[in-house]
Amino acid sequence: MTTERTSTPFDARAASAEIVRALRGARSQRALSARLGYRVNVLTGWESGKRAPPAHEVLRLARRVGRDVRAALVAFDARLDAVIAAREPAGPELVASILRTLIDERTHTEVARALGETRTTVARWALGRTAPRFGDLLRIVDLTTHRLVDFVACFADPAAIPAVAHEHARIEAQRALLREDPAFAVVLPVLTLRDYRRLARHREGWIAKRVGIDVAQERRALELLEAAGAIRRHRGKWEVLHDRRVDVRHDRATVARLQQHWARVAADRTARVPGDVTRFHLVSVAESDLETLRRGLAELYERLDATLAGARDPERVVLVGVMLQVLDRAPE
């Protein structure tokens, strides 16, 4: 929906403890600790927050209580399918492989700086030389994917995890907004513009005129954004509380509606609006090159995303699209 400008603030240690507690359910701490192979009651320390559970032990706990960890993680990120298949059963090596996949093209220095860790610590995590805590894994997921709540959902209901419950409610409300009308997505970034922030008071219709929607859409989008906790009325105009990307990739119908809507917007503007940039390449390629092209476009989008994440004092709302479509039918 919008570009993530800051990492989601959350208590990783508290989230770890709450997830362990949710996984245990009604089971005895002592009995489940024994089932995990411990001679002492380790779950007491993990759930109280006095001890931070290793990431691989939480994965093992989830499996022990019947969670399909592989299916959940693959649903979260398809790249993890091959990683998990090559690293059964759950252990430090699997966590290291997951971290390397998430970190991807980022440098260890970049990740360390964002997390407040040393480069050596991050490198040792990624190489499997030091076992990261589950809270560290959560922080890296948050930094690299901006989908912390979806990751938590691999282990427990986010609504039942106090550390992320508020964020979960906000995300679900904004996803509902996008399902209702894809055009609503344009309202939030308009509120971050310098011109809007310079207004003495909110003027109904100002947003609609700026981005080509109608006043009813403007009014309804503001209503839903306020209900989602993304904005609030302050000193006569709207103030953005959360300007974070909302991921809807799991909802194929919503993704299709968003893609179709913004493709129509782009097509309507093509060759009509000065300053717009549109480029197409219609080419034939080898089947083996398709994945290379997909990967290249994904990396391009990630670089654009990183650039936009550092933007300050925005002045314009822009639509940036990346498209790769196979036009011919595969041979039968």
Kinemage of the C-alpha trace (Angstrom):
@kinemage 1
@onewidth
@group {chain A} dominant
@subgroup {mainchain}
@vectorlist {calphas} color= white
{ca met a 1} P 0.000 0.000 0.000
{ca thr a 2} L 2.751 2.407 0.952
{ca thr a 3} L 6.469 2.223 1.449
{ca glu a 4} L 7.714 1.097 4.821
{ca arg a 5} L 9.817 3.870 6.306
{ca thr a 6} L 10.659 2.371 9.679
{ca ser a 7} L 10.853 -1.094 11.155
{ca thr a 8} L 7.789 -2.065 13.158
{ca pro a 9} L 8.442 -1.289 16.854
{ca phe a 10} L 7.796 -4.372 18.966
{ca asp a 11} L 9.247 -6.209 21.949
{ca ala a 12} L 10.965 -9.243 20.433
{ca arg a 13} L 11.629 -10.861 23.798
{ca ala a 14} L 7.988 -10.490 24.871
{ca ala a 15} L 6.794 -11.780 21.491
{ca ser a 16} L 9.018 -14.866 21.850
{ca ala a 17} L 7.650 -15.626 25.313
{ca glu a 18} L 4.052 -15.155 24.172
{ca ile a 19} L 4.496 -17.393 21.131
{ca val a 20} L 6.026 -20.164 23.258
{ca arg a 21} L 3.110 -19.833 25.680
{ca ala a 22} L 0.595 -20.016 22.815
{ca leu a 23} L 2.300 -23.116 21.375
{ca arg a 24} L 2.200 -24.881 24.738
{ca gly a 25} L -1.527 -24.312 25.132
{ca ala a 26} L -2.996 -26.379 27.967
{ca arg a 27} L -0.008 -28.707 28.199
{ca ser a 28} L 2.147 -28.873 31.315
{ca gln a 29} L 5.382 -26.875 31.110
{ca arg a 30} L 7.335 -29.642 32.808
{ca ala a 31} L 5.912 -32.446 30.661
{ca leu a 32} L 6.443 -30.562 27.407
{ca ser a 33} L 9.995 -29.645 28.435
{ca ala a 34} L 10.644 -33.358 28.956
{ca arg a 35} L 9.165 -34.169 25.532
{ca leu a 36} L 11.634 -31.710 24.035
{ca gly a 37} L 14.443 -33.668 25.700
{ca tyr a 38} L 15.243 -31.327 28.577
{ca arg a 39} L 15.830 -32.614 32.118
{ca val a 40} L 14.687 -29.298 33.592
{ca asn a 41} L 11.603 -27.151 32.978
{ca val a 42} L 12.996 -24.813 30.296
{ca leu a 43} L 9.557 -23.534 29.289
{ca thr a 44} L 9.197 -21.654 32.581
{ca gly a 45} L 12.162 -19.488 31.693
{ca trp a 46} L 11.123 -19.065 28.067
{ca glu a 47} L 7.559 -18.058 28.909
{ca ser a 48} L 8.567 -15.683 31.713
{ca gly a 49} L 11.058 -13.924 29.461
{ca lys a 50} L 13.914 -14.670 31.862
{ca arg a 51} L 15.551 -16.821 29.198
{ca ala a 52} L 15.377 -16.268 25.444
{ca pro a 53} L 14.633 -19.474 23.500
{ca pro a 54} L 16.919 -20.352 20.573
{ca ala a 55} L 15.129 -19.996 17.246
{ca his a 56} L 15.620 -23.640 16.305
{ca glu a 57} L 14.104 -24.774 19.614
{ca val a 58} L 10.915 -22.804 18.946
{ca leu a 59} L 10.688 -24.447 15.508
{ca arg a 60} L 11.152 -27.830 17.188
{ca leu a 61} L 8.538 -26.974 19.823
{ca ala a 62} L 6.057 -25.976 17.120
{ca arg a 63} L 6.507 -29.313 15.391
{ca arg a 64} L 6.288 -31.216 18.655
{ca val a 65} L 2.840 -29.743 19.365
{ca gly a 66} L 1.583 -30.546 15.868
{ca arg a 67} L 2.150 -27.364 13.859
{ca asp a 68} L 2.984 -27.950 10.182
{ca val a 69} L 5.984 -25.642 10.308
{ca arg a 70} L 7.146 -26.391 6.795
{ca ala a 71} L 3.788 -25.644 5.181
{ca ala a 72} L 3.404 -22.459 7.219
{ca leu a 73} L 6.875 -21.140 6.397
{ca val a 74} L 6.557 -21.981 2.699
{ca ala a 75} L 3.198 -20.195 2.612
{ca phe a 76} L 4.974 -17.211 4.185
{ca asp a 77} L 7.864 -17.274 1.680
{ca ala a 78} L 7.985 -19.794 -1.178
{ca arg a 79} L 11.790 -19.564 -1.273
{ca leu a 80} L 11.915 -21.468 2.020
{ca asp a 81} L 10.571 -24.680 0.461
{ca ala a 82} L 13.939 -25.795 -0.908
{ca val a 83} L 15.723 -24.512 2.198
{ca ile a 84} L 13.598 -26.578 4.575
{ca ala a 85} L 13.731 -29.679 2.360
{ca ala a 86} L 17.531 -29.581 2.457
{ca arg a 87} L 17.765 -28.995 6.217
{ca glu a 88} L 15.464 -31.495 7.918
{ca pro a 89} L 14.991 -31.811 10.841
{ca ala a 90} L 14.762 -28.391 12.515
{ca gly a 91} L 18.104 -27.322 13.922
{ca pro a 92} L 20.596 -24.425 13.977
{ca glu a 93} L 21.609 -25.137 10.370
{ca leu a 94} L 18.005 -24.724 9.201
{ca val a 95} L 17.689 -21.384 11.007
{ca ala a 96} L 20.957 -20.209 9.441
{ca ser a 97} L 19.651 -21.142 5.980
{ca ile a 98} L 16.384 -19.297 6.652
{ca leu a 99} L 18.342 -16.213 7.749
{ca arg a 100} L 20.499 -16.284 4.635
{ca thr a 101} L 17.389 -16.508 2.475
{ca leu a 102} L 15.772 -13.566 4.244
{ca ile a 103} L 18.900 -11.418 4.256
{ca asp a 104} L 19.380 -12.211 0.559
{ca glu a 105} L 21.294 -9.384 -1.167
{ca arg a 106} L 21.697 -7.254 1.948
{ca thr a 107} L 25.138 -7.062 3.503
{ca his a 108} L 25.765 -8.250 7.038
{ca thr a 109} L 26.884 -4.718 7.858
{ca glu a 110} L 23.580 -3.266 6.644
{ca val a 111} L 21.539 -5.759 8.672
{ca ala a 112} L 23.702 -5.304 11.759
{ca arg a 113} L 23.341 -1.530 11.638
{ca ala a 114} L 19.559 -1.760 11.376
{ca leu a 115} L 19.321 -4.232 14.261
{ca gly a 116} L 21.852 -2.539 16.519
{ca glu a 117} L 24.113 -5.600 16.417
{ca thr a 118} L 27.702 -6.092 15.306
{ca arg a 119} L 28.523 -7.304 11.815
{ca thr a 120} L 30.304 -10.301 13.362
{ca thr a 121} L 27.178 -11.347 15.252
{ca val a 122} L 24.998 -11.254 12.128
{ca ala a 123} L 27.637 -13.102 10.109
{ca arg a 124} L 27.881 -15.848 12.732
{ca trp a 125} L 24.086 -16.219 12.741
{ca ala a 126} L 23.974 -16.496 8.942
{ca leu a 127} L 26.858 -18.978 8.839
{ca gly a 128} L 25.350 -21.139 11.559
{ca arg a 129} L 28.278 -20.608 13.939
{ca thr a 130} L 26.080 -19.037 16.614
{ca ala a 131} L 22.452 -20.004 17.219
{ca pro a 132} L 20.278 -16.861 17.170
{ca arg a 133} L 17.447 -16.468 19.629
{ca phe a 134} L 13.903 -16.628 18.337
{ca gly a 135} L 13.563 -12.905 19.045
{ca asp a 136} L 16.529 -12.253 16.747
{ca leu a 137} L 14.821 -14.226 13.994
{ca leu a 138} L 11.667 -12.152 14.522
{ca arg a 139} L 13.663 -8.927 14.236
{ca ile a 140} L 15.297 -10.049 10.995
{ca val a 141} L 11.928 -11.076 9.552
{ca asp a 142} L 10.573 -7.639 10.456
{ca leu a 143} L 13.557 -5.867 8.893
{ca thr a 144} L 13.754 -7.860 5.671
{ca thr a 145} L 10.101 -8.576 4.860
{ca his a 146} L 8.011 -6.041 6.842
{ca arg a 147} L 5.640 -8.972 7.426
{ca leu a 148} L 6.297 -9.773 11.060
{ca val a 149} L 2.626 -10.431 11.839
{ca asp a 150} L 2.337 -12.932 8.972
{ca phe a 151} L 5.437 -14.724 10.265
{ca val a 152} L 4.033 -14.895 13.787
{ca ala a 153} L 0.931 -16.472 12.256
{ca cys a 154} L 3.120 -19.448 11.270
{ca phe a 155} L 3.213 -20.346 14.973
{ca ala a 156} L 0.146 -18.815 16.641
{ca asp a 157} L -2.872 -16.592 16.138
{ca pro a 158} L -1.399 -13.036 16.031
{ca ala a 159} L -4.555 -11.689 17.669
{ca ala a 160} L -3.653 -13.781 20.748
{ca ile a 161} L -0.063 -12.473 20.911
{ca pro a 162} L -0.159 -9.135 22.799
{ca ala a 163} L 3.189 -7.966 21.381
{ca val a 164} L 1.763 -7.902 17.834
{ca ala a 165} L -2.014 -7.914 18.376
{ca his a 166} L -2.427 -4.172 17.765
{ca glu a 167} L -0.347 -4.301 14.594
{ca his a 168} L -2.315 -7.349 13.459
{ca ala a 169} L -5.610 -5.488 13.891
{ca arg a 170} L -4.276 -2.481 11.976
{ca ile a 171} L -3.041 -4.606 9.079
{ca glu a 172} L -6.284 -6.554 8.830
{ca ala a 173} L -8.268 -3.300 8.787
{ca gln a 174} L -6.116 -1.876 5.996
{ca arg a 175} L -6.374 -5.119 4.030
{ca ala a 176} L -10.166 -4.791 4.320
{ca leu a 177} L -9.861 -1.260 2.942
{ca leu a 178} L -7.992 -2.533 -0.115
{ca arg a 179} L -10.528 -5.286 -0.665
{ca glu a 180} L -13.362 -2.769 -0.660
{ca asp a 181} L -11.836 -0.435 -3.273
{ca pro a 182} L -8.267 -0.568 -4.664
{ca ala a 183} L -8.410 3.204 -5.312
{ca phe a 184} L -8.451 3.813 -1.559
{ca ala a 185} L -4.742 2.927 -1.469
{ca val a 186} L -3.806 6.290 -2.956
{ca val a 187} L -5.255 8.349 -0.086
{ca leu a 188} L -2.709 7.508 2.613
{ca pro a 189} L 0.402 8.618 0.661
{ca val a 190} L -1.334 11.895 -0.255
{ca leu a 191} L -1.596 12.707 3.443
{ca thr a 192} L 2.214 12.523 3.738
{ca leu a 193} L 2.769 15.146 1.021
{ca arg a 194} L 4.333 18.472 1.921
{ca asp a 195} L 1.444 20.376 0.297
{ca tyr a 196} L -1.152 18.616 2.452
{ca arg a 197} L 0.864 19.091 5.633
{ca arg a 198} L 1.075 22.817 4.879
{ca leu a 199} L -2.716 23.183 4.755
{ca ala a 200} L -4.154 25.096 7.695
{ca arg a 201} L -7.090 22.667 7.830
{ca his a 202} L -8.306 19.639 5.908
{ca arg a 203} L -10.352 20.614 2.858
{ca glu a 204} L -12.786 17.959 1.653
{ca gly a 205} L -12.159 17.200 -2.004
{ca trp a 206} L -8.519 18.357 -1.899
{ca ile a 207} L -7.235 14.755 -1.935
{ca ala a 208} L -9.783 13.654 -4.542
{ca lys a 209} L -8.767 16.429 -6.903
{ca arg a 210} L -5.074 15.788 -6.371
{ca val a 211} L -5.187 12.111 -7.397
{ca gly a 212} L -8.313 11.812 -9.556
{ca ile a 213} L -10.761 9.990 -7.305
{ca asp a 214} L -14.202 11.228 -6.309
{ca val a 215} L -15.080 12.911 -3.026
{ca ala a 216} L -17.112 9.919 -1.815
{ca gln a 217} L -14.062 7.682 -2.239
{ca glu a 218} L -11.901 10.199 -0.386
{ca arg a 219} L -14.379 10.366 2.498
{ca arg a 220} L -14.765 6.575 2.781
{ca ala a 221} L -11.004 5.925 2.594
{ca leu a 222} L -10.340 8.418 5.396
{ca glu a 223} L -13.054 6.784 7.482
{ca leu a 224} L -11.521 3.322 7.040
{ca leu a 225} L -7.962 4.540 7.610
{ca glu a 226} L -9.025 6.189 10.852
{ca ala a 227} L -10.786 2.993 11.960
{ca ala a 228} L -7.589 1.065 11.145
{ca gly a 229} L -5.550 3.372 13.362
{ca ala a 230} L -3.421 4.492 10.425
{ca ile a 231} L -4.456 8.161 10.719
{ca arg a 232} L -6.002 10.529 13.246
{ca arg a 233} L -7.585 13.974 13.138
{ca his a 234} L -5.168 16.489 14.655
{ca arg a 235} L -5.428 20.272 14.641
{ca gly a 236} L -8.011 20.324 11.906
{ca lys a 237} L -6.413 17.885 9.461
{ca trp a 238} L -5.370 14.286 9.131
{ca glu a 239} L -2.089 13.077 10.593
{ca val a 240} L -0.473 9.796 9.478
{ca leu a 241} L 0.300 7.471 12.376
{ca his a 242} L 1.421 4.455 10.336
{ca asp a 243} L 2.790 4.753 6.812
{ca arg a 244} L 3.698 1.116 6.329
{ca arg a 245} L 3.296 -1.302 3.488
{ca val a 246} L 0.418 -3.730 3.843
{ca asp a 247} L 1.053 -7.119 2.244
{ca val a 248} L -1.928 -8.809 0.568
{ca arg a 249} L -0.095 -11.432 -1.499
{ca his a 250} L -1.866 -14.256 0.335
{ca asp a 251} L -5.226 -12.930 -0.941
{ca arg a 252} L -5.133 -13.676 -4.668
{ca ala a 253} L -8.500 -12.041 -5.385
{ca thr a 254} L -7.401 -8.755 -3.778
{ca val a 255} L -4.044 -8.899 -5.561
{ca ala a 256} L -5.822 -9.360 -8.898
{ca arg a 257} L -8.161 -6.406 -8.239
{ca leu a 258} L -5.244 -4.170 -7.233
{ca gln a 259} L -3.198 -5.162 -10.273
{ca gln a 260} L -6.122 -4.657 -12.646
{ca his a 261} L -7.036 -1.287 -11.131
{ca trp a 262} L -3.547 0.220 -11.274
{ca ala a 263} L -2.876 -1.290 -14.709
{ca arg a 264} L -5.996 0.525 -15.956
{ca val a 265} L -4.798 3.759 -14.322
{ca ala a 266} L -1.402 3.393 -15.970
{ca ala a 267} L -2.921 2.516 -19.362
{ca asp a 268} L -5.205 5.543 -19.218
{ca arg a 269} L -2.222 7.827 -18.659
{ca thr a 270} L 0.090 6.276 -21.259
{ca ala a 271} L 1.241 8.781 -23.891
{ca arg a 272} L -1.177 11.327 -22.420
{ca val a 273} L 0.581 12.741 -19.372
{ca pro a 274} L 3.899 14.572 -19.892
{ca gly a 275} L 6.681 13.290 -17.693
{ca asp a 276} L 5.347 9.761 -17.291
{ca val a 277} L 7.819 6.998 -18.171
{ca thr a 278} L 6.618 3.737 -19.711
{ca arg a 279} L 8.899 1.125 -21.250
{ca phe a 280} L 8.059 -2.240 -22.809
{ca his a 281} L 10.160 -5.019 -24.285
{ca leu a 282} L 8.335 -7.649 -26.331
{ca val a 283} L 10.869 -10.434 -26.892
{ca ser a 284} L 11.274 -14.190 -27.232
{ca val a 285} L 13.363 -15.952 -24.595
{ca ala a 286} L 14.482 -19.431 -23.660
{ca glu a 287} L 12.430 -21.158 -20.996
{ca ser a 288} L 15.530 -21.289 -18.803
{ca asp a 289} L 15.842 -17.489 -18.924
{ca leu a 290} L 12.384 -16.810 -17.479
{ca glu a 291} L 13.445 -17.368 -13.866
{ca thr a 292} L 16.504 -15.159 -14.424
{ca leu a 293} L 14.239 -12.389 -15.697
{ca arg a 294} L 11.857 -12.805 -12.763
{ca arg a 295} L 14.748 -12.659 -10.329
{ca gly a 296} L 16.209 -9.590 -12.022
{ca leu a 297} L 12.929 -7.697 -11.849
{ca ala a 298} L 12.458 -8.685 -8.201
{ca glu a 299} L 15.929 -7.358 -7.378
{ca leu a 300} L 15.172 -4.135 -9.253
{ca tyr a 301} L 11.981 -3.683 -7.251
{ca glu a 302} L 13.862 -4.322 -3.999
{ca arg a 303} L 16.401 -1.614 -4.909
{ca leu a 304} L 13.591 0.813 -5.703
{ca asp a 305} L 11.925 -0.123 -2.433
{ca ala a 306} L 15.119 0.578 -0.497
{ca thr a 307} L 15.437 3.975 -2.178
{ca leu a 308} L 11.834 4.874 -1.421
{ca ala a 309} L 12.173 3.701 2.186
{ca gly a 310} L 14.702 6.476 2.755
{ca ala a 311} L 12.510 9.207 1.233
{ca arg a 312} L 11.759 12.208 3.433
{ca asp a 313} L 9.437 15.187 3.013
{ca pro a 314} L 7.588 13.734 -0.035
{ca glu a 315} L 6.146 16.091 -2.639
{ca arg a 316} L 4.549 13.781 -5.251
{ca val a 317} L 2.586 10.511 -5.327
{ca val a 318} L 3.890 8.137 -7.998
{ca leu a 319} L 2.925 4.716 -9.322
{ca val a 320} L 5.952 2.464 -9.867
{ca gly a 321} L 5.174 -0.831 -11.579
{ca val a 322} L 7.155 -3.913 -12.573
{ca met a 323} L 5.596 -6.339 -15.042
{ca leu a 324} L 6.620 -9.656 -16.603
{ca gln a 325} L 3.962 -11.643 -18.439
{ca val a 326} L 4.292 -14.749 -20.614
{ca leu a 327} L 2.047 -14.085 -23.601
{ca asp a 328} L 2.179 -17.357 -25.517
{ca arg a 329} L 0.797 -20.731 -24.493
{ca ala a 330} L 3.175 -23.455 -23.381
{ca pro a 331} L 3.406 -26.346 -25.871
{ca glu a 332} L 1.169 -29.323 -25.017
